[in-house]
Amino acid sequence: MGGTMRSGALVSTRAALAGATGNALVMGVAEVSTPLGWVLLPGLLGVSTRPRVAALISAWAVVLLTASVVVPVVPGHRADPWALGASVVSLAAVPLLAWARRRREARAIARVPAPRDVAVFAVPAGPGHAALGVCRSPGEVAAAVPLRRGGLRVLVGVAHGATLARPEHARALESAFRREAPRRGRALPQIADTLDQLVRDIAPGGYLAATLVEVSPDGRVTLLRRGGPDAVVDAGPQIRPAGVPDGGPMGLAGVATSGTQVPAGTRRVAVTPALDDAHSRPSEAALRSPRAVDAVVALTGRRGGGRRSGPALVLDLPPERPA
């Protein structure tokens, strides 16, 4: 994850370029010559992706509308200076808008001070907040994606197998999650299925033991286990396991499962492989650390010292939430 944690683009590069090309063809065949018809869709696609890709889409859209004027096989974009100028200016603004969106999302994820051997990121989580600790231990896979209106999706897991646990493949899994998590209509089981297929493609002999977490804008927490750690929840008198059903690791013959919602009134949720590791199982004091970022640092530590092990996620939520 490095020094920063990136959020995913809503549209892939191929899809955006294909959309801009298809829009130009449709506008030409339909004899639509207004700048709005030629610029609106490429602009929306560009704003929904990374700034560099947005610049590529804008440049390609300029090429397409220029071709429609220079080689008017079918009536295309208007050739008068006003229309051409309006389109060029609009497309030039698209990368700037994509950059502004990216900056706004990046500000939602802030790295906070922590020991040198663990990177801790603070993220809004509905009406509460979350902390994600990353240690770059072998096979560690972790990604957090802020959603619209304050929601959050997080992947916490460990890749197993010599091939799948390689850093570049762990990063590929994180990138796939960042790509899928913000897409509308993609529920946690569907995201898990996409990761499952990617694991099979990368390393048929490996598997990903992960837990997916979703926090809705109103504070509801949903967990989906695919071989990953169970969560522990703090609802007041005692800290207890959440008892989330395990659907089996991704990449192996798992059982289809739906998400499990954390009961209303839960004040803290913690998810980390250390919860299932008898040699580094955290104490209740670590789980009850005053702040989420402090709890994450404590959860990644090993008893007796030694290299920290992650990832670790802690959610702190207001006690009063919708059932």
Disulfide bonds with the S-S distance in Angstrom:
none
